[in-house]
Amino acid sequence: MKRGTTPTISISVEGVELSYLKDIYISIKQDNNIITKTGEHITIDNDSGTIGVYLTQDETLSFRPGYVFIQLRATTTGGNVIASDVQQISIDEILQEGAIT
């Protein structure tokens, strides 16, 4: 992921039927900076078994070059709470700082 962009991060989910997920939280963390997305910022593709999470320019600019950690947590329609393993995503630098419109 590059800083200052508006990516949709795609998360593959195995072993869980996505239609059984009720409340989904995706947290992205670097140092003390934690962004948690839910609701309209998350898309579900049952056919491919993936969940997408959208980030804004300001959110990606809040990270420095290096790595961020990402984790999905959710509740199921049966009331169970699940959590994915924590994964790393590389954050690439940009030459021009700041958001563009």
C-alpha positions in Angstrom: 0.0 0.0 0.0 1.3 3.5 -0.8 0.8 6.4 1.5 -1.6 9.1 0.2 -3.7 6.6 -1.8 -7.3 5.3 -1.3 -6.8 1.5 -1.4 -9.3 -1.2 -0.8 -7.5 -3.9 1.1 -8.8 -7.4 0.3 -8.8 -10.0 3.1 -9.4 -13.6 2.2 -11.4 -15.5 4.8 -11.2 -19.3 5.1 -13.2 -21.6 7.2 -16.0 -19.1 7.9 -19.1 -18.6 5.9 -19.2 -14.8 5.3 -23.0 -14.7 5.4 -22.7 -15.7 9.1 -20.7 -12.6 10.0 -22.8 -9.9 11.7 -20.5 -7.2 13.0 -17.1 -6.9 11.3 -14.2 -4.8 12.6 -10.9 -4.4 10.7 -8.1 -2.8 12.7 -4.9 -1.4 11.1 -2.1 -0.5 13.5 1.3 1.1 13.4 2.9 2.2 16.7 0.2 4.1 18.6 -1.9 4.8 15.5 -4.9 2.5 15.2 -7.6 2.8 12.6 -10.6 0.6 13.0 -13.1 0.3 10.1 -16.6 -1.1 10.2 -20.0 -0.5 8.5 -20.0 1.2 5.1 -16.2 1.0 4.8 -16.3 -2.8 4.5 -17.6 -4.8 1.6 -18.2 -8.6 1.5 -17.8 -10.7 -1.6 -19.4 -14.1 -0.8 -18.4 -15.6 -4.2 -14.7 -15.0 -3.7 -14.7 -15.4 0.1 -13.1 -11.9 0.6 -13.8 -8.9 2.7 -12.6 -5.5 1.5 -11.8 -2.5 3.6 -11.6 1.1 2.1 -9.0 3.6 3.4 -8.9 7.3 2.8 -5.9 9.4 1.7 -5.7 10.9 5.2 -5.7 7.5 6.8 -2.9 6.1 4.6 -1.0 9.4 5.1 -1.2 8.8 8.9 1.2 5.8 8.5 4.9 6.2 8.0 6.8 4.0 5.5 7.5 0.5 6.9 4.8 -1.9 8.0 1.4 -1.9 9.5 -0.4 -4.7 11.2 -4.0 -5.7 10.2 -6.5 -7.9 11.9 -10.2 -8.8 11.3 -12.6 -9.4 14.2 -16.3 -10.2 13.9 -19.3 -11.6 15.7 -21.3 -14.3 14.1 -25.1 -14.6 13.8 -24.8 -17.4 16.5 -23.1 -15.0 18.9 -19.5 -16.2 18.6 -16.6 -13.8 18.3 -13.8 -14.7 15.9 -10.5 -13.0 15.1 -8.0 -13.5 12.3 -4.3 -13.9 12.7 -2.4 -10.6 12.7 -0.9 -9.9 9.3 1.7 -7.3 8.1 1.2 -5.0 5.1 4.1 -2.9 3.6 3.6 0.8 3.5 5.5 2.6 0.6 6.6 6.2 0.6 5.4 8.8 -1.8 7.4 11.8 -3.2 4.7 14.5 -2.7 3.4 14.7 0.8 -0.3 15.5 1.5 -3.7 14.7 0.1 -4.6 15.5 -3.4 -8.1 16.2 -4.8 
